[in-house]
Amino acid sequence: MMQVLDFAYHHVGTNDEFISALPIAGIDGTLKHRMYNIARKVRAKTGTMAGSGWTYKELEDKIATLLTQYQRS
């Protein structure tokens, strides 16, 4: 799955459509009711593809939040 995601992101023929298809944190899709603190800053595919995995959603939200605060020095 990681190879598919990597290709879709880096391939010029698919990257615009791929990125625009991802849900936006706090706004739509599967992230509509999540990550309000970083709304509009993250587009992501989190969790599992079968809708389970709620155990890790809080951890995913924390990681995404930390990534939005990262600054290169």
C-alpha positions as CSV (number, residue, x, y, z in Angstrom):
1,M,0.0,0.0,0.0
2,M,2.9,2.4,0.8
3,Q,4.3,1.9,-2.8
4,V,0.9,2.8,-4.3
5,L,0.6,5.9,-2.1
6,D,4.1,7.0,-2.9
7,F,3.6,6.5,-6.6
8,A,0.2,8.4,-6.6
9,Y,1.8,11.3,-4.7
10,H,5.0,11.6,-6.8
11,H,3.6,10.8,-10.3
12,V,2.8,14.0,-12.2
13,G,-0.2,12.2,-14.0
14,T,-1.9,11.4,-10.7
15,N,-0.7,13.6,-7.9
16,D,-3.3,16.5,-8.3
17,E,-6.3,14.1,-8.4
18,F,-4.8,11.9,-5.6
19,I,-4.3,14.9,-3.2
20,S,-7.6,16.5,-4.0
21,A,-9.4,13.1,-3.2
22,L,-8.0,13.0,0.3
23,P,-10.2,14.2,3.2
24,I,-9.4,17.6,4.7
25,A,-8.9,17.6,8.5
26,G,-12.0,19.1,10.3
27,I,-13.8,19.8,7.0
28,D,-14.9,16.8,5.0
29,G,-14.8,13.1,4.5
30,T,-13.6,10.7,7.2
31,L,-11.8,13.6,8.9
32,K,-14.8,15.9,9.1
33,H,-15.3,15.3,12.8
34,R,-11.6,15.0,13.7
35,M,-8.6,17.3,14.0
36,Y,-10.5,20.6,14.4
37,N,-7.4,22.1,16.0
38,I,-5.6,21.8,12.6
39,A,-8.6,22.2,10.3
40,R,-7.7,22.8,6.7
41,K,-4.0,22.2,7.4
42,V,-4.0,18.4,6.7
43,R,-5.2,16.1,3.9
44,A,-4.8,12.5,5.0
45,K,-5.7,8.9,4.7
46,T,-5.6,7.7,8.2
47,G,-6.8,4.6,9.9
48,T,-7.8,1.5,8.1
49,M,-9.7,0.9,4.9
50,A,-12.4,-1.1,6.5
51,G,-13.5,1.6,9.0
52,S,-12.1,-0.1,12.1
53,G,-9.1,0.9,14.1
54,W,-10.6,3.5,16.5
55,T,-7.9,2.5,19.0
56,Y,-5.3,4.6,17.1
57,K,-7.3,7.6,16.0
58,E,-6.2,9.7,19.0
59,L,-2.6,8.9,18.3
60,E,-3.0,9.7,14.6
61,D,-4.5,13.1,15.5
62,K,-1.6,13.9,17.8
63,I,1.0,12.9,15.2
64,A,-0.8,15.0,12.5
65,T,-0.9,18.0,14.9
66,L,2.8,17.7,15.8
67,L,3.6,17.6,12.1
68,T,1.8,20.8,11.4
69,Q,3.9,22.5,14.1
70,Y,7.2,21.3,12.7
71,Q,9.6,24.0,11.5
72,R,12.9,23.4,9.8
73,S,15.8,25.1,11.4
